[in-house]
Structures are given as C-alpha cells and as structure tokens.
Amino acid sequence: MLTGGNVADCTAGAALLGRLPECEILHGDKGYDANDLRRQVEERGAMPNIPPKANRKWKNCFSPFLYRNRNAIERMFCRLKDFRRVAT
C-alpha cells in the first residue's frame, strides 16, 4: 500500500492489518506506534513488536533482538530491488 508523503503510517495501518495473515509477532517501525494499532494487532492474536516513539510517556514492551529479523527482511528486499534494476 502506497500512501502520500504527508500521511502518517499509522493511519494506513488499519487497512494493512486486514490483509495480515496469521502470525505470532508483528514487527513494525516507529511510524506504526499507536495505541489503537497495537490494540488491533493484539485482538488478531499477535504480539506487536514496535519500538516506542521518543515522546511516549509509557514505553511498551519491545524486543530489539526480535526486531533485527525485520531489518534483515528489509535488507533482502533492498538487494532484490538492486538486482531488478540491473536486469532491466
């Protein structure tokens, strides 16, 4: 899903959750750190692993060890895009 540059990520998060397959842990970046979005993830039976924003007064549970997996997946897609650019 592609949104405009002036649209917050957490507003599109609800629509993305509708397409989410069954999972145990949902990794997201700081743009998806909203209470409503976290509640929706928990209602679907998954645990949100989203780093808290710097301005949060109450920091939610977050595992940097598990978050590294998300970074590895992002790097993989970046590499795939590089090879696509070479092929075309």
C-alpha positions in Angstrom: 0.0 0.0 0.0 1.4 3.3 -1.0 0.3 6.5 0.8 1.2 10.1 0.3 4.3 11.6 1.9 2.2 13.8 4.2 0.1 10.9 5.5 1.1 9.2 8.8 1.9 5.5 8.6 -0.4 4.6 11.5 -3.5 5.8 9.5 -2.9 3.2 6.8 -2.0 0.5 9.4 -5.7 -0.5 10.0 -6.1 -1.2 6.3 -2.9 -3.2 6.2 -4.0 -5.3 9.2 -7.0 -6.5 7.2 -4.5 -8.2 4.8 -2.3 -9.6 7.5 -2.0 -13.4 7.6 -2.0 -15.3 10.9 1.2 -14.6 12.8 2.6 -14.6 16.3 4.7 -11.5 16.2 4.1 -8.3 14.2 7.3 -6.2 13.5 6.8 -2.6 12.6 8.8 0.6 12.7 8.2 3.7 14.9 5.7 5.1 12.4 3.2 2.4 13.5 3.5 3.1 17.2 -0.1 4.0 18.0 -2.3 2.6 20.8 -5.2 1.8 18.5 -3.0 -0.1 16.1 -1.4 -2.0 18.9 -4.8 -3.0 20.2 -5.9 -4.2 16.8 -2.8 -6.4 16.5 -3.5 -7.9 19.9 -7.1 -8.6 19.0 -5.9 -10.6 16.0 -3.9 -12.8 18.4 -0.4 -11.4 17.6 2.1 -9.6 19.7 3.2 -6.2 18.3 7.0 -5.7 18.4 7.2 -2.0 17.6 9.8 0.3 19.0 8.3 3.1 21.1 8.5 6.7 19.8 10.8 9.0 21.8 7.9 11.2 23.0 6.0 8.3 24.6 5.5 8.6 28.3 4.8 4.9 28.8 7.2 2.7 26.9 5.6 -0.5 25.6 7.2 -3.9 25.6 9.8 -4.1 22.8 12.5 -6.7 21.9 15.4 -5.4 19.9 16.6 -9.0 19.4 13.4 -9.9 17.5 13.4 -6.5 15.7 16.7 -7.5 14.0 14.8 -10.0 11.9 12.7 -7.2 10.4 15.9 -5.4 9.4 17.2 -8.5 7.7 14.0 -8.8 5.7 14.2 -5.1 4.6 17.8 -5.6 3.5 16.8 -8.6 1.5 14.1 -6.7 -0.4 16.6 -3.9 -1.0 19.0 -6.4 -2.6 16.2 -7.8 -4.7 15.4 -4.3 -6.0 19.1 -3.8 -6.9 19.1 -7.0 -9.0 15.9 -5.9 -10.7 17.5 -2.7 -11.6 20.4 -4.5 -13.2 18.2 -6.9 -15.1 16.1 -4.1 -16.6 
